[in-house]
């Protein structure tokens, strides 16, 4: 336990950290900012910015590490190769390189009270273990996604393969050796406890949270789309999302004054552009570039509805994308194309319309319904905003994590 009056010293291990995009980077940043608000002294060991395109900025090249400060937090960036995050092989190369290079930061970290292994899932535990041993600090393991189960769902790895057995062994070690697990979704508990035999008492669900000051409703005067009803997706163009469902729905709504905007970057961007051309879609606009968080927040505020198009993996989705919370904070109705936890969450918070994944006809009908019922759309947006303000602000997530870290040290 830290001495009275001394700040809690937290080390965060996060391969993905802003300006990297994606849920993992956002989750790590929100927790770091939240615990810093509550007096923690935080050091982040992160990879050079690289996700998802693999373009490492010039100022990081030909270095082993770079120390920088952002919002009062010390960030130690370490070497990863300039590879795009696509396919299992490239992702593994990046992860293994980070596991090794993250240890280069050992002399620069200083004293530590607790280590939080933020991302990538399971893999980040192993450099955290080294830091925990050297710094004599307990380890908390974050779980953004179930790994390797999500790789099975994406068909990047066969469950009966030798590689899968290695991955599951790593997961078992990480889940059992970490003192506390902080999954982002209650849907993960059954798998972690059932498949891996983890004591439920060491699992503390902490949702990803959102910066409600950055992501917020703007005045109607900020809108730029005229009389068109705009539906926006913002985030990674990855294999986890079913953009075909959006494009086929857009085709059905060609003559209804509806525009779909797809903003982001990632491995399926070329396929997306090809489909837009193939379907001759005039009401789909792609913004194929990575935007800063403030730019994303403004873009969300300018749309009429926001969409989460998760792919149909043949079973209910157990995780919850952090973009849902950003969508809610923007005060916009959500079109949630998913089964499982995301759908249940949207229904419980009264913040959107749930559509079966892959069903483009139902999606088109739901978009048209929101367009024709602006009062309902506004009500759904207000409900989502109210929920995240009350429960999932960075301040509240930070307080929850501080309580977990302090209880961990007291043990």
C-alpha positions in Angstrom: 0.0 0.0 0.0 1.2 3.5 -0.8 2.0 5.8 2.2 -0.6 8.4 3.1 -0.2 11.5 1.0 1.8 9.7 -1.6 0.3 9.4 -5.1 -0.4 5.9 -6.4 2.2 5.0 -9.0 0.7 3.1 -12.0 2.6 1.6 -14.9 0.5 0.9 -18.0 1.6 -1.5 -20.7 -0.2 -0.6 -23.9 1.0 -1.5 -27.4 -1.9 0.6 -28.8 -2.1 4.1 -27.4 -3.3 7.4 -29.1 -2.7 8.6 -31.7 -3.3 5.0 -32.6 -7.0 4.5 -33.3 -9.2 1.6 -32.2 -10.9 0.5 -29.0 -7.7 -0.7 -27.3 -6.0 2.6 -27.6 -9.1 4.5 -26.5 -9.7 2.3 -23.5 -6.1 2.7 -22.4 -6.2 6.4 -22.8 -9.5 6.8 -20.9 -8.2 4.8 -17.9 -4.9 6.7 -17.9 -6.6 10.1 -18.0 -9.2 8.9 -15.4 -6.8 7.7 -12.8 -4.5 10.8 -13.4 -7.6 13.0 -12.6 -7.8 11.2 -9.2 -4.1 11.8 -8.4 -2.3 8.8 -9.8 1.2 9.2 -11.1 1.1 7.3 -14.4 3.8 6.1 -16.8 2.7 4.5 -20.0 4.9 2.1 -22.0 3.5 2.1 -25.5 4.7 1.2 -29.0 5.6 3.8 -31.6 2.3 5.0 -33.3 1.5 2.5 -36.0 -2.1 1.3 -35.9 -3.7 0.5 -38.3 -1.7 1.6 -41.3 1.9 0.8 -40.1 3.2 4.3 -41.0 5.5 5.0 -38.0 6.0 8.8 -37.9 9.4 10.2 -38.9 10.4 11.4 -35.4 10.3 7.8 -34.1 12.4 6.2 -36.8 15.9 4.9 -36.2 15.3 4.9 -32.4 14.8 2.2 -29.8 12.6 4.4 -27.7 11.4 7.9 -27.2 10.2 9.6 -24.0 7.4 12.2 -24.3 4.8 13.9 -22.0 1.1 14.3 -22.7 -1.4 15.8 -20.3 0.9 15.3 -17.4 1.5 11.6 -18.2 5.0 10.2 -19.1 4.8 8.1 -22.2 7.8 5.9 -23.2 7.4 4.8 -26.8 9.3 1.7 -27.9 10.2 0.2 -31.2 7.9 -1.7 -33.5 8.4 -2.4 -37.3 6.4 -0.3 -39.8 3.9 -3.0 -40.6 0.2 -2.6 -41.2 -2.1 -4.4 -38.7 -3.6 -6.9 -41.1 -3.7 -10.6 -41.0 -2.6 -12.8 -38.1 1.1 -13.0 -39.1 1.7 -9.2 -39.2 -0.3 -8.8 -35.9 1.8 -11.4 -34.2 5.1 -9.9 -35.4 4.0 -6.5 -34.1 3.0 -7.9 -30.8 6.1 -10.0 -30.3 8.3 -7.0 -31.2 6.5 -4.9 -28.6 6.8 -7.5 -25.9 10.6 -7.4 -26.4 11.0 -3.7 -27.0 8.7 -2.7 -24.1 11.4 -4.0 -21.8 13.9 -1.4 -23.1 11.9 1.1 -21.0 12.8 -0.6 -17.7 15.5 1.9 -16.7 13.2 4.9 -17.4 10.1 3.8 -15.6 10.9 4.6 -12.0 9.1 3.2 -9.0 5.8 1.4 -9.5 3.0 0.4 -7.1 0.8 -1.5 -9.6 1.1 -2.6 -13.2 -1.9 -2.6 -15.5 -1.4 -4.7 -18.7 -3.8 -2.9 -21.0 -3.2 -4.3 -24.5 -2.8 -6.4 -26.6 -5.0 -8.9 -24.8 -3.1 -11.6 -22.9 0.1 -10.8 -24.7 0.7 -7.6 -22.7 0.7 -9.7 -19.5 4.1 -11.1 -20.3 6.1 -7.9 -20.3 4.0 -6.7 -17.4 5.1 -9.9 -15.5 8.7 -8.8 -16.0 8.0 -5.3 -14.7 6.0 -6.7 -11.8 8.9 -8.9 -10.8 11.5 -6.3 -11.1 9.4 -3.5 -9.5 7.8 -5.8 -7.0 4.4 -4.7 -8.0 1.1 -6.6 -8.5 -0.4 -7.0 -12.0 -3.9 -6.2 -13.2 -4.8 -7.6 -16.6 -7.2 -5.8 -18.9 -9.4 -7.8 -21.3 -10.6 -5.8 -24.3 -11.4 -8.9 -26.3 -11.5 -12.6 -25.6 -8.2 -14.0 -27.0 -7.8 -16.4 -28.8 -11.6 -16.9 -29.0 -12.1 -13.8 -31.1 -9.4 -15.0 -33.5 -11.4 -18.2 -34.0 -14.5 -16.2 -34.7 -12.6 -14.2 -37.4 -11.5 -17.5 -38.9 -7.8 -16.4 -38.6 -7.0 -19.4 -36.5 -8.5 -22.9 -36.2 -9.5 -23.9 -32.7 -8.0 -27.4 -33.1 -4.6 -26.2 -34.4 -1.3 -26.4 -32.5 -1.1 -22.6 -32.5 -4.5 -22.4 -30.9 -3.3 -24.7 -28.1 -0.3 -22.4 -27.5 -2.6 -19.3 -27.5 -5.0 -20.9 -25.0 -2.0 -21.9 -22.7 -0.8 -18.3 -22.8 -4.3 -17.1 -21.9 -4.6 -19.5 -19.1 -1.3 -18.4 -17.6 -2.1 -14.7 -17.9 -5.6 -15.1 -16.4 -4.4 -17.1 -13.5 -1.2 -15.2 -12.7 -2.7 -11.7 -12.9 -4.0 -10.7 -9.5 -7.1 -8.9 -10.9 -8.8 -9.0 -14.4 -10.6 -5.9 -15.6 -12.7 -7.0 -18.7 -14.7 -4.4 -20.5 -17.8 -6.5 -20.8 -19.8 -8.8 -18.4 -20.2 -11.1 -21.3 -16.6 -12.3 -20.9 -17.0 -13.6 -17.4 -18.6 -16.9 -18.4 -15.7 -17.8 -20.8 -12.9 -16.7 -18.5 -14.4 -18.6 -15.6 -15.8 -21.5 -17.5 -13.1 -22.3 -20.0 -10.1 -21.2 -18.0 -11.3 -21.9 -14.4 -10.6 -18.4 -13.1 -12.0 -17.4 -9.7 -14.9 -15.1 -10.4 -13.9 -13.0 -7.3 -10.8 -11.7 -9.1 -12.8 -10.3 -12.1 -13.9 -6.6 -11.9 -15.8 -5.5 -15.0 -14.9 -1.9 -16.0 -16.4 -0.6 -19.1 -14.4 1.4 -21.6 -15.9 4.8 -20.7 -15.8 8.0 -22.7 -14.6 11.6 -22.5 -18.0 13.3 -22.2 -16.4 16.8 -22.5 -14.8 16.0 -25.9 -17.6 13.8 -27.3 -20.8 15.8 -26.8 -23.8 17.2 -28.6 -23.2 20.3 -30.6 -25.7 23.0 -31.6 -27.7 22.4 -34.8 -25.8 25.2 -36.5 -22.7 23.0 -36.8 -24.4 20.6 -39.2 -23.0 20.6 -42.8 -25.2 18.1 -44.6 -28.1 20.3 -45.6 -31.4 18.4 -45.6 -29.9 15.0 -46.1 -30.3 12.4 -43.3 -26.7 11.3 -42.6 -25.7 8.0 -41.1 -22.1 7.8 -40.0 -19.6 5.0 -39.2 -16.3 6.1 -37.6 -13.5 3.8 -36.7 -11.3 1.1 -38.1 -12.1 -0.6 -41.4 -11.4 -4.0 -40.0 -12.7 -7.6 -40.6 -14.8 -7.4 -37.4 -17.3 -5.1 -39.2 -19.9 -5.9 -41.9 -19.7 -2.9 -44.2 -21.5 -4.9 -46.9 -24.7 -4.6 -44.8 -24.3 -0.8 -44.8 -23.6 -0.6 -48.6 -26.5 -2.8 -49.6 -28.8 -0.8 -47.3 -27.5 2.4 -48.9 -28.5 0.9 -52.3 -32.1 0.5 -51.1 -32.2 4.1 -49.9 -30.7 5.7 -53.0 -33.8 7.9 -53.6 -34.6 8.7 -50.0 -32.3 11.7 -49.4 -30.1 9.5 -47.1 -26.3 9.6 -47.1 -23.9 7.2 -45.5 -20.4 8.4 -44.4 -17.7 5.8 -43.7 -14.7 7.4 -41.9 -11.6 5.6 -40.8 -8.8 3.5 -42.1 -7.6 -0.1 -42.1 -7.1 -3.3 -44.0 -10.5 -3.6 -45.7 -10.5 0.0 -47.1 -9.6 -1.1 -50.7 -12.4 -3.7 -50.7 -14.8 -1.1 -49.4 -13.9 1.4 -52.2 -14.3 -1.4 -54.7 -17.8 -2.3 -53.5 -18.9 1.3 -53.6 -17.8 1.5 -57.2 -19.3 -1.9 -58.1 -22.7 -1.0 -56.6 -22.5 2.5 -58.2 -23.4 4.1 -54.9 -23.9 7.9 -55.1 -25.1 8.2 -51.5 -22.0 6.7 -49.8 -19.0 8.9 -49.0 -15.8 7.5 -47.8 -13.4 9.5 -45.6 -10.4 7.2 -45.9 -8.1 8.8 -43.4 -7.3 8.8 -39.7 -8.7 11.8 -37.8 -7.7 13.2 -34.4 -10.1 12.7 -31.5 -11.4 16.2 -31.6 -12.1 15.9 -35.4 -13.9 12.6 -34.8 -16.0 14.1 -32.0 -17.0 17.0 -34.4 -17.8 14.5 -37.2 -20.1 12.5 -34.9 -21.9 15.6 -33.8 -22.7 16.5 -37.4 -24.4 13.2 -38.3 -28.1 12.3 -37.7 -27.5 8.7 -36.7 -24.4 6.6 -35.9 -23.9 3.0 -36.8 -22.2 0.0 -35.3 -22.2 -2.8 -38.0 -20.7 -5.9 -36.4 -20.2 -8.9 -38.5 -22.4 -12.0 -37.9 -20.1 -14.6 -36.4 -22.9 -17.1 -35.9 -23.1 -16.5 -32.1 -23.9 -13.6 -29.8 -21.2 -11.0 -29.5 -19.7 -10.9 -26.0 -17.8 -7.7 -26.1 -18.9 -4.1 -26.3 -17.1 -1.7 -28.7 -15.9 1.6 -27.0 -17.3 3.5 -30.0 -20.8 2.8 -28.6 -20.0 5.1 -25.7 -18.7 7.8 -28.0 -21.8 7.6 -30.1 -23.9 7.9 -27.0 -21.9 10.9 -25.7 -22.5 12.6 -29.0 -26.2 12.5 -28.3 -27.1 10.6 -31.5 -29.4 7.6 -32.0 -27.5 4.4 -32.6 -28.1 1.8 -35.3 -26.7 -1.3 -33.6 -26.2 -4.2 -36.1 -25.3 -6.9 -33.6 -26.5 -9.7 -31.3 -25.4 -10.3 -27.8 -23.9 -7.7 -25.4 -23.9 -4.6 -27.7 -27.6 -5.2 -28.6 -28.6 -5.7 -24.9 -26.7 -2.6 -23.9 -28.4 -0.4 -26.5 -31.8 -1.7 -25.5 -31.1 -1.3 -21.8 -30.0 2.3 -22.2 -32.7 3.2 -24.7 -30.2 4.7 -27.0 -30.9 3.2 -30.4 -32.4 0.7 -32.7 -31.1 -2.9 -32.8 -30.9 -4.6 -36.2 -30.0 -8.2 -36.9 -26.4 -8.4 -38.2 -26.2 -9.0 -42.0 -29.9 -8.0 -42.6 -29.5 -5.0 -44.9 -33.2 -4.7 -45.6 -34.0 -4.3 -41.9 -31.2 -1.8 -41.6 -32.6 0.3 -44.5 -36.1 0.2 -42.9 -34.6 1.3 -39.5 -32.7 4.2 -41.1 -35.8 5.4 -43.0 -37.9 5.1 -39.7 -35.4 7.3 -37.8 -35.4 9.8 -40.7 -39.2 10.0 -40.7 -39.4 10.2 -36.9 -37.0 13.0 -35.7 -38.6 13.1 -32.3 -37.8 9.5 -31.6 -34.3 10.0 -32.9 -33.7 12.9 -30.6 -35.2 11.0 -27.6 -32.8 8.0 -28.2 -29.8 10.4 -28.5 -30.7 12.1 -25.2 -31.1 8.8 -23.4 -27.7 7.6 -24.5 -26.0 10.9 -23.5 -27.7 10.9 -20.1 -26.5 7.3 -19.4 -22.9 7.9 -20.2 -22.8 11.1 -18.3 -24.2 9.4 -15.2 -22.1 6.2 -15.4 -19.3 6.1 -17.9 -17.4 9.4 -17.8 -13.6 9.3 -17.6 -13.9 10.7 -14.1 -16.1 7.8 -13.0 -14.1 5.1 -14.8 -10.9 6.5 -13.3 -12.5 6.4 -9.8 -13.5 2.8 -10.3 -10.0 1.8 -11.5 -8.4 3.7 -8.6 -10.5 1.7 -6.1 -9.4 -1.6 -7.8 -5.7 -0.7 -7.8 -5.8 0.4 -4.2 -7.6 -2.8 -3.1 -5.0 -4.7 -5.1 -2.1 -3.1 -3.2 -3.8 -3.6 0.2 -3.9 -7.3 -0.5 
